[in-house]
Amino acid sequence: MRKMFAFLALVFAVTPLRAETIEERAATCFACHGEHGQSQTENIPSLGGQQAPYALIQLFMFREKLRVFEPMNDMTKSFSDDDLRTFSDFIATLPKPAPPADAGDPARMARAAALVQQNHCNSCHRPDFSGGDNVPHIANQREDYLAKTMREYKDNSRHGYDGTMAEVLQPVTVEQIADLAYYIARVR
């Protein structure tokens, strides 16, 4: 974690505070979230595929420290409301993550598909997990990030803007969370 903070400090130091274009300003985002918003970093989500309203809410939550992750809180603390909208609109233009080449273990995929139906994951997140408006696109998101996020909602260490995810995940076991993350990361 220290290495990431040191790296981000270096990126912030060499990046102009007021770059001309959103693409230039977003260069710091790609240092962690990957080129074109496709994360290659453990427990860091891909940004691609997110709708502008969802991205706006998340950026606002980081700015206001309603969602705490120090690098993001630091990055957004000086953002105006216009900056939040500009960045969320830009994020919405990034390509969605592609499914991994590995289609997944059929038995594990079947178990997870049953969990999706049982827990109605495909209601808010849609059958293809593309989300919508204030619901995140989670299809083909990093498996490690999905599992981490679901565990945090379940143990109430991560708070959304409402309690839906915490409530939905209460009856889901840690083993089932692993299967759900495996499945959602491989949705085709």
Order of alpha helices (4+ residues) and beta strands (2+ residues): alpha-alpha-alpha-alpha-alpha-alpha-alpha-alpha-alpha-alpha-alpha
